[in-house]
Amino acid sequence: EKARRGLVWESRCVEKMPKGASRTRIEALFEKYKEQDARGGKSFIGPEGVQKLCDDLGLEPEDIKMLAFAWKLDAKVPCEFSRTEWDTGLLAFGADSIDSLRKKLDGVMEELEDPVNFKEFYMYAYDYNRPSDSKSLPLEIAKMLWGLILRGKFEHLDLWLEFLETCSHSIPRDTYALLFEFSSSINKTMDNFDPDGAWPILIDSFVEWAQPRLDNSAK
């Protein structure tokens, strides 16, 4: 049943491909970036290939557009694309060249202006970057993601990142998710924060730490 759904979805992707998009060109791109030594007999694009792709796109690997690209391909491993993710994802994406991919990535950034898409992307970033052998996200990776994704969207982002310098533990998924809710609801002075709300201890501690600093900066 799962295989059947995959075939149906792929056929729909082909139907939606813009005129001129080519599976052959998509596969040729994969061949350009794939690892020379296939792991376990399966071809994939690894970190070196991703770096070459970034160079061709004129982007840094840490650019938010590359994270958005992984989101659109529903990639499962950071800095890596399987053949299935690449072929099926680019078919759905409608891109079969570097130029068309570059244009499509600009369109993805517009998609992220939609709040529903943005929250889905935000949560994808957690799952994508969480080590497979861990139930939580390392603090340094969480800080990097927040700095990348919430820049310009969370008024207290710099204060939050400064506060995290005092922390050392990893970030559970629910804390990561609730930070998104907090960032979109808290006001400039944080006087609308409800200490009796169901916030994680980390966010409670942040508000307690930040409010005196905000009061001093307002004087």
C-alpha positions in Angstrom: 0.0 0.0 0.0 2.8 2.4 0.9 4.6 1.6 -2.4 1.4 2.2 -4.3 0.9 5.6 -2.7 4.5 6.5 -3.6 3.9 5.6 -7.2 0.6 7.6 -7.3 2.4 10.6 -5.7 5.3 10.4 -8.1 2.9 10.2 -11.1 1.2 13.3 -9.9 4.6 15.0 -9.6 5.2 14.2 -13.2 1.9 15.7 -14.2 2.7 18.9 -12.3 6.1 19.3 -13.8 6.5 22.5 -15.8 7.0 22.0 -19.5 10.6 21.2 -20.3 11.4 19.7 -16.9 13.2 16.4 -17.4 13.7 13.3 -15.3 16.9 12.7 -17.3 18.3 16.1 -16.4 17.4 15.6 -12.8 19.2 12.2 -12.8 22.2 13.8 -14.5 22.4 16.4 -11.7 22.4 13.6 -9.1 25.2 11.9 -11.0 27.2 15.1 -10.9 27.0 15.5 -7.1 26.8 11.9 -5.8 29.5 10.1 -3.8 31.9 8.2 -6.0 31.9 5.2 -3.7 28.3 4.2 -3.1 27.6 3.3 0.5 26.1 -0.2 0.8 25.5 -0.2 -3.0 23.2 2.8 -2.8 24.1 6.1 -4.4 23.7 9.3 -2.4 24.8 12.9 -2.3 27.0 13.5 0.7 28.6 16.5 2.3 31.1 17.0 -0.5 28.4 16.9 -3.1 26.2 19.3 -1.1 29.1 21.7 -0.9 29.5 21.5 -4.7 25.8 22.1 -5.1 26.0 25.1 -2.8 29.0 26.5 -4.8 27.0 26.1 -8.1 24.0 27.8 -6.5 26.1 30.6 -5.0 25.0 29.7 -1.5 26.7 28.7 1.8 25.7 25.3 3.2 24.4 27.2 6.3 22.1 29.4 4.2 18.5 29.1 5.2 17.6 28.3 1.6 19.6 25.1 1.8 17.6 24.1 4.9 14.4 25.0 3.0 15.6 22.8 0.1 16.0 19.9 2.5 12.5 20.5 3.8 11.0 20.5 0.3 12.8 17.2 -0.5 11.8 15.8 3.0 15.5 14.8 3.5 16.1 12.7 6.6 19.9 13.1 7.1 21.7 16.5 7.3 24.0 17.3 4.4 22.8 14.2 2.5 20.3 13.4 -0.1 19.3 9.8 -1.2 18.6 9.2 -4.8 14.9 8.8 -4.0 14.8 12.1 -2.1 16.6 13.8 -4.9 14.7 12.4 -7.9 11.2 12.5 -6.4 11.8 15.8 -4.6 13.0 17.6 -7.7 10.2 16.2 -9.8 7.7 17.6 -7.3 9.8 20.8 -7.2 9.8 21.1 -11.0 13.5 21.9 -11.1 15.9 20.1 -13.4 18.9 22.5 -13.6 20.8 24.8 -11.4 19.1 27.9 -12.8 15.6 26.5 -12.3 16.5 25.3 -8.8 17.8 28.7 -7.9 14.5 30.3 -9.0 12.5 27.6 -7.2 14.4 28.3 -3.9 13.4 31.9 -4.1 9.8 30.7 -4.4 10.2 28.5 -1.3 11.2 31.5 0.7 8.0 33.1 -0.3 6.1 30.0 0.8 7.6 30.4 4.2 5.8 33.7 4.6 2.7 31.6 5.2 2.5 31.0 9.0 1.4 27.3 8.6 4.3 26.6 6.2 6.7 28.4 8.4 5.8 26.4 11.5 6.0 23.2 9.6 9.5 24.2 8.4 10.5 25.2 11.9 9.6 21.8 13.3 11.1 20.0 10.4 14.4 21.7 11.2 14.4 20.1 14.7 13.7 16.6 13.5 16.1 16.9 10.6 19.0 18.0 12.8 18.3 15.8 15.8 20.9 13.0 16.1 19.3 9.6 15.4 20.6 8.3 18.7 19.2 11.1 20.8 15.8 12.2 22.0 16.7 15.8 22.1 18.7 18.4 20.1 22.2 19.5 21.2 22.2 23.0 22.5 24.7 24.4 20.0 22.6 23.1 17.0 19.4 24.5 18.5 21.1 27.9 18.9 22.3 27.8 15.3 18.8 26.9 14.1 17.1 29.6 16.1 19.6 32.2 14.9 19.0 31.1 11.3 15.2 30.6 11.3 13.9 33.2 13.8 16.1 36.1 12.8 13.7 39.0 12.1 10.8 37.1 13.6 11.6 37.0 17.3 12.1 40.4 18.9 14.1 39.0 21.8 16.2 36.5 19.8 19.6 38.0 20.7 18.6 38.1 24.3 17.5 34.5 24.1 20.7 33.4 22.6 22.7 35.3 25.2 20.7 33.7 27.9 21.4 30.2 26.5 25.1 30.9 27.1 24.3 30.2 30.7 22.8 26.8 29.8 24.4 23.5 29.0 21.6 20.9 28.5 20.1 19.7 25.2 16.7 21.0 24.0 13.6 18.7 24.1 11.2 18.9 21.2 8.4 20.3 23.2 10.7 23.1 24.5 11.7 23.9 20.9 8.1 23.9 19.8 6.9 26.2 22.7 9.7 28.6 22.0 8.1 29.2 18.6 4.8 30.0 20.3 6.5 32.2 22.8 8.4 34.1 20.1 5.2 34.9 18.3 3.2 35.9 21.4 5.5 37.8 23.7 5.5 41.6 23.6 8.4 44.0 23.7 8.5 44.3 27.5 7.4 40.7 28.3 4.8 42.0 30.6 2.2 39.9 28.9 4.0 36.7 30.0 1.9 34.4 32.1 4.1 32.7 34.7 1.3 30.3 35.5 1.1 29.2 31.9 2.3 25.8 30.7 5.7 27.0 29.7 8.9 24.9 30.0 11.2 25.8 32.9 13.8 27.1 30.4 11.4 29.8 29.1 10.2 30.7 32.6 13.9 31.1 33.6 14.6 33.2 30.5 11.8 35.6 31.3 13.0 35.9 34.9 16.5 36.6 33.6 15.5 38.9 30.8 12.9 41.3 32.3 15.4 43.1 34.6 17.7 43.7 31.6 14.8 45.0 29.5 13.8 47.3 32.4 17.4 48.7 32.6 17.6 49.2 28.9 14.3 51.2 28.9 15.6 53.6 31.5 
